[in-house]
């Protein structure tokens, strides 16, 4: 994975499903998603305990989202990642992005086998800001 590959992914993506997005403004998932939304991305919250976050309808599962998802951004513990990867494969997402502190090598390998671009243990906000902030 190169910086150029991440740039290409971010430039060509429009819709980000955020698994584990919280409505609590103090949570990293909220701040990161708010930033990405302000940068022009459509943020789709995935959290069965919420109904709406950042002005967007919240879905219980990736499979419930009625539109194409480019990136599945994961704010969950590493042990939850394999199930999320399987859902991302089922919905034909283009990429899996595991936030800082989230690593699961087996799930990453499974996603790559299925043709998904994988970013692991990196912050999408930091990567976007470093490449596109003026």
Backbone as a ProteinNet text record, in pm:
[ID]
protein_1_A
[PRIMARY]
XXXXXXXXXXXXXXXXXXXXXXXXXXXXXXXXXXXXXXXXXXXXXXXXXXXXXXXXXXXXXXXXXXXXXXXXXXXXXXXXXXXXXXXXXXXXXXXXXXXXXXXXXXXXXXXXXXXXXXXXXXXXXXXXXXXXXX
[TERTIARY]
85	0	89.4	65.3	143.3	54.5	118.8	43.1	-39.9	14.9	-59.7	-185.7	-178.1	-295.9	-403.8	-363.6	-460.6	-519.1	-436.6	-486.3	-588	-553.5	-644.5	-777.2	-770.5	-892.3	-977.8	-917.6	-992.1	-1047.9	-973.1	-1021.4	-1137.1	-1135.3	-1236.5	-1357.7	-1356.3	-1467.3	-1559.4	-1687	-1787.6	-1866.5	-1887.7	-1975	-1894.3	-1900.8	-1830.6	-1933	-1941.6	-2023.8	-1934.2	-1976.6	-1895.1	-1956.9	-1893.2	-1942.3	-1891.1	-1987.1	-1951.8	-1956.4	-2014.9	-2026.5	-2116.7	-2069.4	-2143.3	-2199.6	-2315.4	-2373.5	-2310	-2226.8	-2158.7	-2046.5	-2058	-1964.4	-1821.3	-1802.1	-1667.5	-1595.5	-1665.7	-1605.8	-1527.4	-1412.3	-1334.3	-1415	-1502.8	-1579.7	-1664.6	-1716.5	-1800.1	-1715.5	-1603.9	-1519	-1461.7	-1415.3	-1359.5	-1467.3	-1585.2	-1694.1	-1743.9	-1751	-1793	-1693.9	-1565.4	-1463.9	-1480.7	-1494.9	-1506.5	-1633.3	-1740.1	-1863.8	-1839.3	-1767.6	-1740	-1647	-1571.5	-1482.7	-1556.7	-1688.1	-1768.2	-1810.9	-1774.7	-1813.7	-1953.5	-2027.8	-2154.5	-2121.4	-2159.3	-2134.5	-2263.5	-2254.3	-2368.3	-2335.4	-2404	-2377.2	-2430.2	-2350.6	-2393.2	-2377.3	-2491.4	-2493.3	-2635.6	-2657	-2794.1	-2859.1	-2782.7	-2836.9	-2874.8	-2863.5	-2890.7	-2992.6	-3059.2	-3151.4	-3100.4	-3027.9	-2973.6	-2848.8	-2746.6	-2622.4	-2574.5	-2530.6	-2479.6	-2581.2	-2709	-2814.3	-2842	-2783.8	-2802.2	-2871.7	-2959.5	-3024.6	-2919.5	-2938.2	-2845.6	-2901.2	-2815.2	-2854.6	-2795.2	-2866.6	-2820.8	-2706.4	-2709.6	-2609.8	-2572.2	-2455.6	-2414.1	-2513.4	-2566	-2658.9	-2789.8	-2819.4	-2942.9	-2930.2	-2809.5	-2787.5	-2836.1	-2925.2	-2986.6	-2907	-2782.1	-2701.3	-2560.4	-2483.4	-2346.3	-2257.6	-2170.2	-2073.8	-1933.9	-1856.6	-1718.5	-1625.2	-1628.3	-1537.8	-1619.5	-1582.3	-1637.8	-1531.5	-1559.2	-1467.3	-1506.4	-1412.5	-1444.5	-1391.8	-1484.8	-1454.9	-1504.9	-1457.6	-1495.7	-1369.6	-1384.1	-1269.8	-1225.9	-1096.9	-1044.7	-1122.8	-1176.1	-1248.3	-1381.3	-1431.7	-1555.9	-1531.6	-1406.4	-1373.3	-1408.3	-1383.7	-1414.7	-1560.3	-1654.1	-1795.1	-1824.1	-1761.3	-1780	-1722.7	-1607.2	-1546.3	-1638.7	-1696.9	-1789	-1908.8	-1959.9	-2070.4	-2025	-1904.6	-1851.9	-1836.7	-1794.8	-1783.5	-1922.4	-2021.5	-2158.1	-2216.9	-2184.7	-2241.7	-2153.5	-2043.3	-1950.7	-1889.6	-1851.7	-1777.7	-1643.2	-1585.1	-1454.8	-1338.6	-1358	-1246	-1292.2	-1200.3	-1215	-1109.3	-1151.4	-1056.1	-1069.7	-967.4	-966.1	-893.3	-963.2	-908.2	-786.8	-717.6	-602.3	-638.7	-550.9	-573.5	-656.7	-706.7	-788.1	-706.8	-668.3	-590.9	-645.5	-661.4	-700.3	-645.3	-530.7	-459.9	-542.2	-609.1	-687.7	-802.4	-870.7	-981.3	-929.7	-813.5	-753.8	-721.3	-666.3	-633.3	-760.3	-865.6	-993.5	-1048.4	-1040.9	-1088.8	-1007.6	-876.4	-791	-822.1	-842.1	-878.7	-1005.5	-1096.8	-1223.7	-1213.2	-1093.1	-1071.4	-1090.6	-1103.9	-1119.4	-983.6	-976.4	-859.6	-865.1	-752.6	-750.7	-652.1	-701	-616.4	-637.9	-527.5	-538.1	-455.4	-513.4	-444.6	-400.7	-489.4	-463.6	-591.1	-574.8	-689.8	-723.8	-845.9	-888.4	-884.9	-918.3	-910.4	-767.4	-672.7	-532.1	-479.6	-514.3	-467.8	-530	-657.7	-722.7	-663.8	-652.7	-602.8	-461.1	-375.5	-236.8	-226.2	-321.1	-315.3	-392.7	-498.7	-588.6	-609.8	-561.6	-581.7	-495.4	-552	-481.6	-370.7
-117.7	0	123.9	211.8	333.8	452.7	565.1	687.8	721.6	696	724.2	638	513.8	426.3	479.4	528.7	588	715	797.3	918.6	881.7	782.6	738.8	689.6	611.5	562.3	678.2	770.9	884.4	974.3	991.7	1075.5	1010.4	879.9	811.7	766	785.5	742.1	857.7	824.9	925.7	888.7	757.5	712	626.8	665.5	594.2	546.8	415.6	359.8	347.1	404.2	404.8	309.1	194.1	91.7	126.1	145.7	183.9	333.4	407.8	552.8	582.2	668.5	706	846.5	869.6	1004.8	1091.7	1033	1110.2	1190.9	1322.1	1411.7	1399.6	1344.3	1328.7	1205.1	1119.3	995.4	1022.4	956.7	974.5	946.4	846.4	813.6	932	1007.5	1123.2	1234.2	1268.9	1375.5	1342.9	1220	1177.4	1181.7	1130.4	1126.2	1266.5	1352.4	1491	1559.6	1537.7	1594.7	1541.7	1409.2	1350.5	1399.7	1418.6	1473.6	1616.6	1695	1833.8	1840.6	1732.4	1725.6	1678.8	1653	1620.8	1476.3	1391.3	1251.2	1231.4	1137.7	1096.1	996.4	1026.8	938.2	863.2	730.6	648	577.1	615.2	551.7	408.3	319.7	182	153.7	152.2	130.6	93.1	-31.5	-75.5	-1.6	68.2	138.8	283.3	327.6	467.2	472.5	588.1	606.2	709.6	810.4	914.7	974.3	993.5	1057.2	1148.3	1267.8	1365.5	1394	1389.6	1418.8	1307.5	1191.7	1077.3	963.8	893.6	776.1	672.2	609.6	508.3	370.2	279.7	144.1	45.5	-64.3	-165.5	-249.7	-272.6	-357.5	-299	-332.4	-287.8	-334.5	-455.5	-511.1	-433.1	-349.8	-270.3	-140.8	-102.6	23	7.8	97.9	81.3	142.4	174.7	231.9	175	201.1	150.4	221.2	143.9	195.9	177.7	286.2	277.6	223.5	287.1	252.3	213.7	103.2	66.1	102	205.9	255.7	193.3	122.2	41.4	104.3	137.9	184.8	80	-40.7	-149.8	-222.8	-306.5	-384.5	-485.8	-522	-615.3	-745.5	-797.4	-924.5	-912	-790.5	-769.2	-756.2	-739.9	-710	-822.3	-950.7	-1054.1	-1052.3	-1036.4	-1031.1	-907.9	-796	-672.8	-690.7	-754.9	-781	-868.1	-970.9	-1056.1	-975.6	-885.2	-798.1	-705.2	-650.6	-560.6	-633.7	-758.7	-839.4	-860.7	-892.4	-916.4	-793.4	-673.2	-552.1	-497.1	-565.1	-524.7	-387	-361.3	-238.2	-243.8	-127.8	-123.6	-139.6	-94	-91.1	-108	-158.7	-168.3	-76.5	6	94.8	70.2	9.5	-12.8	104.2	171.4	290.2	255.8	358.3	338.7	248	152.2	59.3	-60.8	-63.3	-175.3	-253.8	-375.1	-461.7	-603.4	-664.4	-804.8	-859.7	-924.6	-971.8	-1074.2	-1165.4	-1267.6	-1203.3	-1108.1	-1039.5	-956	-893.8	-815.6	-906.3	-1023.9	-1118.5	-1164	-1190.2	-1231.3	-1121.7	-996.6	-884.4	-871.2	-883.9	-874.7	-987.1	-1109.4	-1224.1	-1195.3	-1121.3	-1088.8	-965.2	-907.4	-795	-657.6	-650.9	-520.6	-459.5	-327.7	-252.6	-247.2	-267.8	-272.3	-171	-92.5	-2.8	-44	-61.9	-111.5	-25.3	1	74.4	213.6	281.3	419.1	499.7	628.5	717.1	782.9	762.2	817.6	971.3	1030.5	1176.3	1224.3	1162	1204.4	1186.3	1072.1	1047.8	1146.8	1175.5	1273.1	1411.8	1453.2	1586.6	1607.3	1505.4	1515.1	1530.1	1474.3	1478.2	1592.1	1638.5	1732	1865.4	1881.2	2010.1	2115.8	2232	2341.6	2399.5
0	0	0	-95	-103.2	-73	-46.4	-24.6	-147.3	-265.1	-387.3	-396.6	-351.6	-354.9	-261.3	-146.1	-53.1	-113.5	-173.5	-240.2	-348	-429.7	-536.6	-479.2	-371.7	-308.5	-258.1	-188.9	-133.3	-243.6	-351.4	-461.9	-537.6	-548.4	-629.7	-548.7	-419.5	-333.7	-300.2	-286.2	-252.1	-126.9	-103.7	4.2	102.4	229.9	336	439.1	456.2	564.2	686.4	798.3	919.1	1021.2	1037.7	1130.3	1270.1	1360.9	1497.1	1520.1	1427	1444	1562.7	1650.5	1771	1756.3	1817.4	1819	1926.5	2010.5	2115.2	2051.8	2062.2	1993.6	2044.7	2162.6	2217.8	2163.6	2092.3	2041.1	1912.6	1895.1	1772.4	1645.5	1649.7	1529.9	1484.5	1577.9	1545	1481.2	1544.3	1491.4	1354.7	1337.7	1209.1	1101.2	1133.5	1035.1	1001.5	1100.5	1074.9	980.6	1002.8	913.9	771.2	756.8	623.5	554.3	629.9	574.6	525.8	603.6	564	442.8	418.9	303.1	178.1	191.5	74.1	59.3	154	146.1	204.4	149.4	207.8	316.7	438.1	551.8	582.7	588.5	624.5	755.9	864	993.6	998.5	1058.8	1080	1229.5	1298.5	1442.3	1480.8	1523.7	1553.5	1670.5	1750.8	1865.8	1838.8	1714.4	1679.1	1564.6	1549.7	1437.2	1337.6	1386.7	1299.4	1363.2	1280.6	1325.3	1213.6	1248.2	1151.3	1040.4	1076.3	979.7	881.2	902.3	812.3	885.5	815	871.5	908	1021.9	1069.6	1036.9	994.4	959.5	1059.7	1082.5	1177.3	1120.2	987.6	922.4	787.3	739.8	606.3	500.8	516.2	418.2	409	506.7	505.9	426.2	389.8	318.3	173.9	128.9	-3.8	-119.7	-99.3	-207.7	-202	-307.1	-313.8	-211.9	-149.3	-52.9	-111.3	-109.5	-157.2	-48.5	68.8	178.3	301.1	363.8	493.8	596.4	675.6	777.2	910.7	973.5	1091	1220.1	1308.4	1443.3	1543.1	1531.1	1621.1	1664.7	1765.6	1813.8	1708.2	1709.8	1608.9	1596.2	1706.3	1697.8	1622.8	1605.7	1530.5	1380.1	1341.1	1201.5	1103.1	1134.3	1034.2	987.5	1077.4	1039.2	952.6	985.1	906.8	766.5	757.4	626.3	541.6	599.8	524.6	473.9	556.9	513.6	402.2	414.1	310.6	177.2	183.6	61.3	0.7	84.2	35.2	-33.5	15.9	-45.4	-156.5	-186.7	-293.1	-269.2	-143.3	-113.7	-185.2	-209	-276.4	-179.5	-54.3	38.7	182.8	263.4	408.7	468.7	562.8	632.1	781.2	840.6	984.7	1050.6	1139.6	1204.4	1291.7	1338.9	1426.6	1543.1	1570	1679.2	1640.7	1517.2	1471.2	1368.2	1408.3	1320	1327.7	1213.3	1207	1075.8	1084.4	964.7	885.2	954.9	884.5	807.9	869.9	802.4	685.7	703.4	594.7	476.3	504.4	397.1	325.2	401.7	341.8	250.7	297.1	216.3	87.3	98.2	-21.4	-119.5	-66.7	-152.2	-231.9	-170.1	-235.3	-324.9	-333.9	-423.7	-362.3	-230.4	-165.3	-134.5	-146.2	-103.2	48.9	116.3	262.7	318.4	413.8	492.5	637.7	711	847.4	942.5	1060.8	1166.9	1122	1048.9	1005.3	1022.3	1041.1	1057.7	924	877.1	748.6	752.1	866.4	881.5	860.6	930	919.6	777.7	714.9	578.2	480.4	497.7	409.5	431.6	554.7	587.5	535.4	551.3	505.8	354.3	280.8	134.5	70.7	136.6	69.3	138.9	261.9	330.3	263.9	250.1	181	266.8
[MASK]
++++++++++++++++++++++++++++++++++++++++++++++++++++++++++++++++++++++++++++++++++++++++++++++++++++++++++++++++++++++++++++++++++++++

